[in-house]
Amino acid sequence: MTDAPVIHTDRLTLRPYEVGDFDAYAAMVADPVVVRHAGRPMTGEEAWMRLLRFIGHWSVFGHGLFAVLDRTSGLFLGETGFMEYRREVTPKLASSLPEAAWVFTSAAHGKGYAFEAAAAAHRWMEESHAPPATQCIISTANHGSIRLAERLGYRLHDAPDYRGAALRFVREVRTSMEQTQPDRRLTPLDGPPPPPHPRVHT
């Protein structure tokens, strides 16, 4: 795509993947800690084919996964964004929704990068594509990812049959007027409403 978006937050830069990201991406998805809830570590060949898929996704849909970089050093920290996975999941939703994703390197865990990056990507998606809602599918064992989804405003929708025990969350995209009103809805754990997005610079 000719006008690839680049998003800056206080600490991060988000941009579409490039071929030059291969070494850092391959190292991330080969880390057993990173992929422990999503399957086995990937080989270099598998990582290469997936990276090409991510790069091409932007040309077809105008959105995709962002590589997340440290804004100061340029160090690769992970990825977040939206994909059209079209998973073979039962039951299927009545309409296809973009699926949010986030994966971060072991070194980036526990520093708040995932929320900062994912919140920025969600804001960009809503402003650029205005989907009625987005979804994410998370392993029941991935408690950290479930907490992040809830902070982003996702609500538990169902428990579909997909590669073992999984939960599907849906986040309705609210209008600007609705966003100014107090959020009366609670998470499945009856927690507080999600905090506001971090400041985003584009």
Disulfide bonds with the S-S distance in Angstrom:
none
